[in-house]
Amino acid sequence: TDGPALWWTVEGETVTFHFQSTEDFGTLQTLTVFAQETLGTKKEAPMAAPLEKISDFEAVAKVSLSGKNYVRAEAETDFKRFALTSACPALKDNART
């Protein structure tokens, strides 16, 4: 991360990615969510994530953990500043590992 902030919160099976920036770091250009599915190739791949833009400097995206080993996100601003999250693991035996 070299400027903007990007983090996740979890409620049940829903992960919310939160993006915030400032005029110093630029406005949001892209927010990409990646997931590793529990079935199939098990390779990480971008996934559809509806973006709720609160302002040029703030946005959220919500995704379900259902059928996934983990999700994570990356964001970039118009000033080419970026942020990324750690992986948010799915629950396994009622614990995040």
C-alpha positions, -999 to +999 in steps of 0.1 A: +000+000+000+014+034-009-014+058+000-051+048+001-066+024+026-083-008+019-095-033+045-122-059+051-149-066+077-169-098+080-205-103+090-216-140+087-207-151+052-205-116+038-172-098+034-173-060+030-142-044+014-138-007+025-118+018+004-107+053+015-084+078-001-076+115+000-069+143-025-032+136-019-035+100-031-062+103-058-097+091-065-107+054-069-102+040-104-104+003-098-113-021-070-108-057-079-119-086-057-101-120-061-113-153-048-102-189-046-131-212-051-134-244-030-142-265-061-128-265-096-092-254-104-088-237-070-068-210-087-073-174-076-093-154-101-111-120-102-148-121-093-177-099-098-182-075-068-209-048-070-192-015-060-211+011-039-193+044-045-199+067-016-177+095-030-147+098-053-126+089-022-147+063-006-164+030-017-174-004-005-179-038-022-197-068-006-191-104-016-202-138-002-176-163+012-199-191+002-180-217-019-147-199-015-115-206+004-107-169+007-113-135-009-090-105-011-090-071-029-067-046-047-075-010-054-058+017-075-063+055-077-060+079-106-026+089-092-015+052-097-014+047-059-025+013-047-038-006-017-044-043-011-058-065+016-047-097+032-068-127+023-101-131+043-104-168+049-137-187+049-148-202+082-135-237+087-149-255+118-162-222+131-128-205+129-109-183+104-076-198+097 
